[in-house]
Amino acid sequence: MPEKTEEARAVQLRGQVVDELIADGAIVSSAVAHVLRSVPRHLFAPEASLEDAYSAYDAVITKRDGSGSAVSSVSAPQVQAFMLEQAEIRAGMRVLEIGSGGLNAAYLAELVGESGEVTTVDIDPEVTDRASRLLKENGYPQVRVVTADAHSGVPTHGPYDRIIVTVGAWDVPSAWITQLTEQGRIVVPLRMRGLMRSVALQRISDHLVSTSARVCGFVPMQGTGAQESQVLLLTGTDEITLRFDDGLPADPNLLDNTSRTPRVETWTGVTVRRGVPVDSLQLYLATVLPGFCTMAVSPELDTGLVAPYNKRFSLAAVSEDGRNFAYITPRLTADGTLFEYGAHALGPEATAFADEVAGHLRAWDQDHRGGPGPRITVYPAGTPDDQIPELSDGRVIDKKHSRVALSWPAATAADQDVPHHPIKEEGE
């Protein structure tokens, strides 16, 4: 393709992406629309074709590890757009980006203008070398590129008005908070009980309070901040794997006999139209179920012992006594337009546990569906319970450096189901 024709095609594709993201609500400001129209995304993703570079909902993988897993990428335009919107960046701000790719730093440089500063940091020198080269080649030599473990932030160039994290984080290190200005904001893909959300967190004194949360998926953080989930393969059947984000049950052996019990199915009457995201339901169940985990079924070993709609990724939980487990699954209604949610359980008290989980599904439907979603507050590790008001109607997830509190305001309006292009959960 001749250079002039290719450039014209790139301009056309950029415009189409922006129009699509405005239509689906990812872009809501003229500033973000302008930078996505202006910055040539394809030049920061030379590994991809023009069409792949400008796919609105797909990332471009730029590096894989020895096992083939992605360790660095240029995020999908949708994700970059809504994270920039969450950050509310203005001219003159000082911004730190954790996780380098080049393109997002260019967007940030456009938003802060000549009077602002952008620092981007990554632990991998191959990634920072690539980002530095692409930024210089494409007109952004002013962006400061640093190679370091970002768990400690980059104190030399702080404090920052905004910190944008573009890798999946399990925790919020104290350095990120202390390197914010008093009115600063962090936008971070935070993993909570195995579910990831891009959370915009406003600093209030020594803690952070959410202003928004969006479903997202990112490659995991490396270095000091890396945190692996733990996997339990059920004894008696190699087909079922349970994945726990906050530690295994106290005695995993208590689940050994669940594979020998009949499956109990409890359906709730809670329905959702096809194509409508249920991210608030997912995070609500992660909040209220103490033994929350996710379940996967091996397609090669599947005997039909469990029957989830999505065999690769289903929400699940282990009962408090550790003897039963259940998973949540939808089924299509007769006319094929709705999904009805239910709970399937196995174990000696499977019926009671399925009913318990079904009760939480109905509680979400009655009290929180269509509501504002969770309030997410991040406190320093060691903060006493009596200083976390969210505990009155929520729960706290204890991490190494922080206590993440989730509380659920009641819904105040009927749910307005608007189909859009959902982003897959981690593991899907």
Disulfide bonds with the S-S distance in Angstrom:
none
